[in-house]
Amino acid sequence: MVAVKGTTIKTEFKSICDRATKGEIFLVTRPKDENIVIISEKEYRQLMRFKAYADHLAAASVTGGEAPNAEDTYPSGFFDLFGAGKSLGLDERPAELSWADDGKRAAL
């Protein structure tokens, strides 16, 4: 992450936009800690996918009861984003280890 001043954004806007589209992240410092971040649309979309996933998990934990099915836990597009899917067995719920298996947990 590169910290830049607002005046730098004004004078080097095109260059900063070009660098942001290549994955660089800019923190624009402003008075009173009202800073902003400049990222590419691709990075923004990825962050929104992660946010949707975290929101879904939080909502599932609030409802209590049984854990949600693994296929319901992942937001749409999750497997496309990471290039994974049913062929890797990610649609299955992992086996639970009992407390008697603490040695196995430590080994993991």
N, C-alpha and C positions, 0 to 999 in steps of 0.2 A: 504494500500500500504506500502510495506516495502522497505526502501532504503538500498542498499548494494553497496559495493565497487567492482570494477572489480576483484580485487584479491580474494575476497570472492567467486565470481562466479567460479573462477578457482579451488578453493579448495573444494567447496561444491556444485558442479554442479548437481550431481544426486539428492541430497536432495532438492535443489531449484526447479529442474524440477518436482520432486514428489509433492512438495507443490503447484507449479503452476497448475498442472493438477487437484488439488483439489479446485482451484478457487482463490488462493492467487496471488497477483500482486506484481511484484518486479520492483523497479526503480533502475537501475544500474547507479551510478554516475560516470561520466567521466570528465576529464579535459576540460576546455573551454565550459562548459555547453553542451557538446555533449552527453547527457544522453540517455539511451535507456530504454525500458520497456519490461519485460518478462511476457507474459500471456499465458494461455493455448490456444490450437487451438479452443476449444469450445467458449471461450471468444472472440477470434479474429473473428470467423465467425459471432457471434452476433453483434459485432461492425460493421462489413462490411454490415450486413443487415440494421442496423440503418443508416449507411452512405448512402446506396443506397436509403433508404426511404427519407432521408433529401435531397439528390441530386434530387430525383424525385419531391419533393415538390418545391424546388428552381426552377427547370426547368419549372414547371407548373406556378409558379408565374411570371416568366419572360415573358411567352408567352402572358400574359394579357387576356382580354376577360373573358369568363365564367370560373368559377371554375371547375376543373376537376371532373369527376364522382368519387364517393367514391370508386368504385371498381377499378378505374384506379389509385387512389391515393396510394394505398398500394402496396408495391413490392411483387413479387411472394414469397410465403413462409411466409408472415407476419402472417397470421392467424394460420398457423401451429406452428410458433414460440411462439405465445402467447396463443395457445389453444382456440382461439375464431373463430367465423365465422358467417355465415348467420343466424344460429340459435339464435344468440344474437342480431340480427338486426344491426350488424356493417357494413353491406354492403349498408345501406341506408344513404342518406345525411340528417344531422340533420336539423330540422326546424330553420329558421332564425327568430330572435326576432327583432321587429321594435324598433326604438329609443324611441317610446312611452312606450315601455315595460322596461325602465331602472330599475324600481323597481324589476322586475322579474330577471333581470341580477344580481343585487346586492344580491338577495336572493340565486342565484346559487353559 
